[in-house]
Amino acid sequence: MQISGLIWDLGGLFIQVHPERLPKEIWAQGSDFEKTHHLFECGMCSELAFEQALQQSMSQAELTTQAGSTVDFWNSLLGRWNLEDLEQLQGYRDQFTMVLLSNTNAWHETAFRQSLKEAGGQPLETYFDRVVFSHQHHMRKPQPEFYQKAIRGLDSPTGEAIPHESWLFMDDSPDNLLGAASLGIQTYLHPSNTSPLKTLKRSLGALRT
């Protein structure tokens, strides 16, 4: 099946992410912080409630910030932009419709939009045909409805409808790939914090074999 559309994750691909800066027990599935974080990424939790949950979890883990606010510490989980790959991928716009689909939150969106500007980049909407953030749509990956919302109504660069099986989704989370695959979307696991351009080339090569 020919690929006509690409769905990209953001964190770990175009911008580095470092969740390991928080202890593993904070991220534990079912923990109070994990539940609040989920709600925050779905835009269903206030910034104050998230801040309190983060502060409580950090206190329990005996983790303190060196300087700055809780917001600054949370945003320190974000790393540098891979601006070179982001710009080089623009050469594929005549071949593929491109969507950015990210589980993120209001604090991170403010931070990464500013850091992209400081890195010399353009607004994300310049690089993609559609940009979709979880906290703006009250759902997140791997919910199948979230992928459907991201690609609904988008045609190929030649103006043809793109069936699910002609979309390729790249993400560094196996769980997120499963959500896309349940709809018939092609998937490829990206090694976190590596080149998304290399992942695209590997994935397209694998689909041809």
Secondary structure as UniProt FT lines:
FT   STRAND          5..8
FT   TURN            12..14
FT   STRAND          15..17
FT   HELIX           19..21
FT   HELIX           24..27
FT   TURN            29..30
FT   HELIX           32..41
FT   TURN            42..43
FT   HELIX           47..60
FT   TURN            61..62
FT   HELIX           70..75
FT   TURN            76..77
FT   STRAND          78..81
FT   HELIX           83..88
FT   HELIX           89..92
FT   TURN            93..95
FT   STRAND          97..102
FT   HELIX           106..118
FT   TURN            119..120
FT   HELIX           124..127
FT   STRAND          130..133
FT   HELIX           134..137
FT   TURN            141..142
FT   HELIX           144..151
FT   TURN            152..153
FT   TURN            157..158
FT   HELIX           164..166
FT   STRAND          167..171
FT   HELIX           174..181
FT   TURN            182..184
FT   STRAND          186..189
FT   TURN            192..193
FT   HELIX           196..208
//
